[in-house]
Amino acid sequence: MDMAKVIHEKDVCIGCGACAAVCPKYWEMAGDGKAHLKGGKPAGSNFELELADVECNKDAASSCPVNCIKVK
């Protein structure tokens, strides 16, 4: 089975909270005022999480005003 990858470009994040509002299972607001991808692993300046089912992450990506969430 192919795994999907959720990528968070944290340096682009403006901390609006839209992702956490629509997808709280995977997103929360961190102490630095930016979004945090729960379970995400550092990958350069980004954070990545591999999932079998993207679930609400597509909603999180489409809700982001600066497009810093990618689902591949």
N, CA and C atoms as an extended XYZ file, in Angstrom:
216
Properties=species:S:1:pos:R:3:atomname:S:1:resname:S:1:resid:I:1 pbc="F F F"
N         0.848       -1.187        0.000 N   MET     1
C         0.000        0.000        0.000 CA  MET     1
C         0.888        1.244        0.000 C   MET     1
N         0.531        2.216       -0.821 N   ASP     2
C         1.267        3.473       -0.872 CA  ASP     2
C         0.928        4.324        0.335 C   ASP     2
N         1.965        4.904        0.904 N   MET     3
C         1.771        5.812        2.030 CA  MET     3
C         1.686        7.239        1.492 C   MET     3
N         0.834        8.009        2.115 N   ALA     4
C         0.753        9.426        1.786 CA  ALA     4
C         1.722       10.171        2.691 C   ALA     4
N         2.177       11.322        2.238 N   LYS     5
C         3.093       12.120        3.045 CA  LYS     5
C         2.490       13.501        3.243 C   LYS     5
N         2.441       13.934        4.491 N   VAL     6
C         2.003       15.281        4.836 CA  VAL     6
C         3.268       16.068        5.150 C   VAL     6
N         3.428       17.207        4.492 N   ILE     7
C         4.612       18.040        4.670 CA  ILE     7
C         4.181       19.403        5.201 C   ILE     7
N         4.818       19.832        6.277 N   HIS     8
C         4.537       21.152        6.851 CA  HIS     8
C         5.777       22.024        6.705 C   HIS     8
N         5.649       23.099        5.930 N   GLU     9
C         6.739       24.064        5.766 CA  GLU     9
C         6.593       25.077        6.906 C   GLU     9
N         7.153       24.726        8.071 N   LYS    10
C         6.921       25.507        9.288 CA  LYS    10
C         7.441       26.939        9.180 C   LYS    10
N         8.518       27.159        8.419 N   ASP    11
C         9.058       28.512        8.290 CA  ASP    11
C         8.109       29.441        7.522 C   ASP    11
N         7.177       28.858        6.753 N   VAL    12
C         6.202       29.650        5.995 CA  VAL    12
C         4.939       29.906        6.828 C   VAL    12
N         4.703       29.055        7.821 N   CYS    13
C         3.488       29.104        8.634 CA  CYS    13
C         3.323       30.457        9.318 C   CYS    13
N         2.101       31.000        9.274 N   ILE    14
C         1.816       32.283        9.934 CA  ILE    14
C         1.022       32.097       11.226 C   ILE    14
N         0.728       30.844       11.576 N   GLY    15
C         0.065       30.565       12.850 CA  GLY    15
C        -1.396       30.971       12.915 C   GLY    15
N        -2.113       30.869       11.800 N   CYS    16
C        -3.515       31.305       11.789 CA  CYS    16
C        -4.446       30.327       12.512 C   CYS    16
N        -4.024       29.051       12.626 N   GLY    17
C        -4.817       28.068       13.347 CA  GLY    17
C        -5.883       27.350       12.542 C   GLY    17
N        -5.985       27.647       11.250 N   ALA    18
C        -7.026       27.005       10.430 CA  ALA    18
C        -6.852       25.492       10.391 C   ALA    18
N        -5.617       25.023       10.256 N   CYS    19
C        -5.374       23.576       10.183 CA  CYS    19
C        -5.809       22.881       11.470 C   CYS    19
N        -5.478       23.481       12.610 N   ALA    20
C        -5.847       22.895       13.902 CA  ALA    20
C        -7.363       22.895       14.090 C   ALA    20
N        -8.034       23.890       13.518 N   ALA    21
C        -9.493       23.971       13.635 CA  ALA    21
C       -10.181       22.876       12.829 C   ALA    21
N        -9.684       22.592       11.610 N   VAL    22
C       -10.357       21.603       10.752 CA  VAL    22
C        -9.798       20.193       10.912 C   VAL    22
N        -8.608       20.056       11.500 N   CYS    23
C        -7.976       18.733       11.603 CA  CYS    23
C        -7.212       18.596       12.921 C   CYS    23
N        -7.921       18.685       14.066 N   PRO    24
C        -7.236       18.648       15.363 CA  PRO    24
C        -6.568       17.310       15.691 C   PRO    24
N        -6.936       16.245       14.977 N   LYS    25
C        -6.284       14.950       15.216 CA  LYS    25
C        -4.798       15.025       14.873 C   LYS    25
N        -4.443       15.819       13.867 N   TYR    26
C        -3.060       15.896       13.394 CA  TYR    26
C        -2.398       17.247       13.603 C   TYR    26
N        -3.172       18.294       13.881 N   TRP    27
C        -2.614       19.645       13.974 CA  TRP    27
C        -2.969       20.300       15.299 C   TRP    27
N        -1.997       21.022       15.850 N   GLU    28
C        -2.227       21.801       17.062 CA  GLU    28
C        -1.369       23.060       16.975 C   GLU    28
N        -1.726       24.034       17.770 N   MET    29
C        -0.922       25.253       17.813 CA  MET    29
C         0.176       25.056       18.856 C   MET    29
N         1.400       25.384       18.488 N   ALA    30
C         2.560       25.185       19.355 CA  ALA    30
C         2.867       26.453       20.138 C   ALA    30
N         3.756       26.318       21.112 N   GLY    31
C         4.133       27.439       21.955 CA  GLY    31
C         4.802       28.578       21.208 C   GLY    31
N         5.342       28.285       20.011 N   ASP    32
C         6.000       29.333       19.223 CA  ASP    32
C         5.005       30.124       18.370 C   ASP    32
N         3.698       29.827       18.534 N   GLY    33
C         2.678       30.550       17.784 CA  GLY    33
C         2.419       30.008       16.399 C   GLY    33
N         3.109       28.921       16.040 N   LYS    34
C         2.906       28.311       14.726 CA  LYS    34
C         2.223       26.952       14.895 C   LYS    34
N         1.733       26.426       13.800 N   ALA    35
C         1.096       25.117       13.831 CA  ALA    35
C         2.140       24.028       14.027 C   ALA    35
N         1.703       22.906       14.592 N   HIS    36
C         2.565       21.756       14.832 CA  HIS    36
C         1.877       20.524       14.264 C   HIS    36
N         2.593       19.799       13.400 N   LEU    37
C         2.098       18.545       12.833 CA  LEU    37
C         2.394       17.443       13.841 C   LEU    37
N         1.351       16.935       14.492 N   LYS    38
C         1.523       15.907       15.524 CA  LYS    38
C         2.178       14.667       14.924 C   LYS    38
N         3.283       14.249       15.516 N   GLY    39
C         3.996       13.067       15.030 CA  GLY    39
C         4.920       13.346       13.874 C   GLY    39
N         4.973       14.601       13.414 N   GLY    40
C         5.833       14.956       12.283 CA  GLY    40
C         7.307       14.853       12.640 C   GLY    40
N         8.102       14.386       11.687 N   LYS    41
C         9.543       14.244       11.877 CA  LYS    41
C        10.260       15.364       11.120 C   LYS    41
N        11.308       15.942       11.723 N   PRO    42
C        12.067       16.984       11.023 CA  PRO    42
C        12.646       16.461        9.710 C   PRO    42
N        12.539       17.269        8.658 N   ALA    43
C        13.104       16.945        7.343 CA  ALA    43
C        13.619       18.257        6.764 C   ALA    43
N        14.852       18.591        7.076 N   GLY    44
C        15.379       19.898        6.700 CA  GLY    44
C        14.654       20.953        7.518 C   GLY    44
N        14.120       21.968        6.842 N   SER    45
C        13.377       23.014        7.559 CA  SER    45
C        11.896       22.654        7.690 C   SER    45
N        11.496       21.530        7.118 N   ASN    46
C        10.098       21.092        7.143 CA  ASN    46
C         9.889       19.980        8.162 C   ASN    46
N         8.613       19.631        8.347 N   PHE    47
C         8.260       18.455        9.143 CA  PHE    47
C         7.415       17.556        8.257 C   PHE    47
N         7.623       16.242        8.336 N   GLU    48
C         6.912       15.289        7.483 CA  GLU    48
C         6.310       14.169        8.321 C   GLU    48
N         5.160       13.688        7.855 N   LEU    49
C         4.485       12.570        8.500 CA  LEU    49
C         3.933       11.666        7.411 C   LEU    49
N         4.263       10.361        7.479 N   GLU    50
C         3.725        9.400        6.520 CA  GLU    50
C         2.503        8.733        7.118 C   GLU    50
N         1.441        8.641        6.311 N   LEU    51
C         0.171        8.072        6.757 CA  LEU    51
C        -0.394        7.143        5.691 C   LEU    51
N        -1.121        6.133        6.123 N   ALA    52
C        -1.820        5.262        5.182 CA  ALA    52
C        -3.060        5.969        4.631 C   ALA    52
N        -3.679        6.809        5.455 N   ASP    53
C        -4.888        7.535        5.067 CA  ASP    53
C        -4.690        8.996        5.468 C   ASP    53
N        -4.812        9.908        4.512 N   VAL    54
C        -4.553       11.325        4.808 CA  VAL    54
C        -5.631       11.941        5.690 C   VAL    54
N        -6.787       11.280        5.783 N   GLU    55
C        -7.897       11.746        6.617 CA  GLU    55
C        -8.140       13.235        6.399 C   GLU    55
N        -8.160       14.022        7.490 N   CYS    56
C        -8.519       15.434        7.387 CA  CYS    56
C        -7.360       16.331        6.951 C   CYS    56
N        -6.198       15.755        6.637 N   ASN    57
C        -5.056       16.587        6.265 CA  ASN    57
C        -5.264       17.339        4.952 C   ASN    57
N        -6.072       16.784        4.037 N   LYS    58
C        -6.378       17.531        2.803 CA  LYS    58
C        -7.180       18.787        3.144 C   LYS    58
N        -8.090       18.680        4.111 N   ASP    59
C        -8.852       19.851        4.558 CA  ASP    59
C        -7.916       20.875        5.201 C   ASP    59
N        -6.963       20.384        5.995 N   ALA    60
C        -5.993       21.283        6.629 CA  ALA    60
C        -5.191       22.021        5.563 C   ALA    60
N        -4.752       21.287        4.540 N   ALA    61
C        -3.967       21.904        3.465 CA  ALA    61
C        -4.785       22.956        2.722 C   ALA    61
N        -6.048       22.634        2.413 N   SER    62
C        -6.862       23.583        1.649 CA  SER    62
C        -7.296       24.779        2.490 C   SER    62
N        -7.280       24.637        3.822 N   SER    63
C        -7.667       25.754        4.679 CA  SER    63
C        -6.521       26.711        4.945 C   SER    63
N        -5.303       26.308        4.644 N   CYS    64
C        -4.122       27.112        4.962 CA  CYS    64
C        -3.983       28.298        4.008 C   CYS    64
N        -3.996       29.541        4.537 N   PRO    65
C        -3.933       30.710        3.656 CA  PRO    65
C        -2.570       30.922        3.001 C   PRO    65
N        -1.508       30.320        3.536 N   VAL    66
C        -0.185       30.503        2.948 CA  VAL    66
C         0.346       29.219        2.289 C   VAL    66
N        -0.513       28.201        2.169 N   ASN    67
C        -0.174       26.948        1.484 CA  ASN    67
C         1.114       26.308        1.986 C   ASN    67
N         1.281       26.265        3.318 N   CYS    68
C         2.499       25.665        3.866 CA  CYS    68
C         2.301       24.190        4.218 C   CYS    68
N         1.111       23.641        3.906 N   ILE    69
C         0.829       22.214        4.136 CA  ILE    69
C         0.653       21.543        2.787 C   ILE    69
N         1.434       20.494        2.547 N   LYS    70
C         1.335       19.749        1.299 CA  LYS    70
C         0.966       18.317        1.626 C   LYS    70
N         0.106       17.713        0.793 N   VAL    71
C        -0.245       16.296        0.945 CA  VAL    71
C         0.110       15.619       -0.363 C   VAL    71
N         1.026       14.646       -0.291 N   LYS    72
C         1.500       13.971       -1.512 CA  LYS    72
C         1.195       12.487       -1.439 C   LYS    72
